[in-house]
């Protein structure tokens, strides 16, 4: 579709020209109708987090009820008091079910969504956060996502095979490293002059600069260059407030400038102003006498300005058009005849620069003694002196290369899917390090060749190795996504137009552009980028991994101490037929531990190395075998220590049941709260890690300890919870018992990195 030049599409706008059209399709038979049909047919494969949480919860309920019933039956057969058995069974059930799990999970997800919103990412569905962490492939558009969507002068190519490459540095003028004094080059000086004189654009703040020039205003046209496929995406007309939304756009303004008019002309004015402010100010002072605006047939534009007693003719336009209108060529400060061989050479050079992904213009000039009149004044761009070519590029966003490197470290493949020319896409790909080492020459696959590649069933086909797909239409994007999903990939897809809607809906994570995206694209997507930046996608994936990691942490945290409660009740109930923890005490304790420390874990900043690990398997359960081993080990260590304190107080100190109950409660309460520090990654520092750096952890612990001591010292609450006055040696035993599990687990983590 991208190569058709004689078709008008429903839903698009005709901006210039005249002609006759034959309607050959209407309604759902149009391209827009076809896109609408694809959107309606496609369904998303979802792997929602809530399903995994529900599955885990159901398993816990069945296991808990089964154990409670078994205990009740065993005790009744043994002849124990039925009231005590029922009370213990209820306590057991309370101990086993993590009541705060769904609440904390929802709050953690919501908190993550708010954090992403501050990073210019709007997530529309809670469950999409989990899928973000599983993403293995990102299909991204080029213009405006990987690039800045602003054209910039990149290359000068002069007769004599002299090439000057422009480098831009923040808050400084553009630099041409190959030449210390490029202005000494006559061709370069003429091109700077032509860039300003044969120009109908204006930079921001200069809109009224030429209003006193009546000839200028009379002849000025709206555009003088061929329309480009990127022209409808430029943001040169946006307000300063819109541009200043992020640092990258501030940098874009430094490089590409802001103004009104054709983006190529704005780029030329910006380069001239930044490179030589004095010369830039001098050239517009020359009075414009005649103007030949751009025409789609001639593909050139020009102006005649009076310079002293003579008249300077400045012309620019498509390379082949300027070359054909040139009779001379400027080489080494000498004007020579422009032969047919020379013209053939420069047409080839234009093709070479275009293959590099550059938009190319040619420049020419001549000097007249008299001002043309009559028919000559209508078309004065003939017998020009050819000065060379200028190449423009939409520069990549500065942070994209680092973001792609981060993706590569995280096991995520980044694929550029664009409607642009293959040369343009490949040139941008090289600049942003899209290719792995040794893949630079792998080229790209064009949309028209996609079906052939899809026919290759092997995973070793070029599709899985290719990083660039160019000249792609909506149906081809859709088939590409399905192919990758069929091979087990979790696909994130960026898009901005109506034509991207089917692919956005089909992708595991549809990512719409917030600034230049259509409403249709945003409606079918799972998340919206407010700044259209690729780096925001990487931040979203990172946050998705952090959120899921945090959810897994607080589930391990909750289940491990709930397991300890089960073991404590089971061990002491079966051995002494005494209830070590009362139902109200368990409810009170779980109210604290299940909410505040767990919630603090859920909103943590995560591990700094989260993007250095591969994506998790989407089929992976919320708790892996390793996690279940952690739950069992942590719960057993906690239970052994608490039971040890209980038995010690019962047998050695011969304390009554009321006191041993309090010992078990406070030892368990303190050890549960301190247990949160065991949730650090085993490869993190014991004192400086994501848990100790989390200010909410410290706030939660301070709150919980305060509530515990308040309950102990307030008589009414103490009576309800059956708290007794405890001696100092009892408190000493409680403190030691609470610290021992923390020390044991931390020592084990030092020697075993899987804990």
Helices and strands as residue ranges (DSSP letters): G 27-29, H 31-41, H 49-77, H 82-96, H 101-118, E 121-123, H 128-134, E 137-140, E 147-158, E 162-167, E 175-176, G 182-184, H 186-197, E 202-203, H 214-219, G 231-233, H 240-243, H 247-256, E 259-260, H 263-275, H 277-283, E 288-292, E 300-307, E 310-317, H 319-324, E 326-331, E 334-337, H 340-355, E 359-368, H 375-378, E 384-396, H 400-409, E 413-417, H 422-431, G 440-442, E 445-446, G 447-449, H 450-454, H 462-465, E 468-470, H 474-486, E 491-495, G 498-500, H 501-506, E 509-513, H 519-524, E 527-529, H 534-576, H 583-592, I 593-597, H 598-602, G 610-612, H 625-647, I 648-652, H 657-674, G 675-679, H 695-713, H 715-720, H 728-751
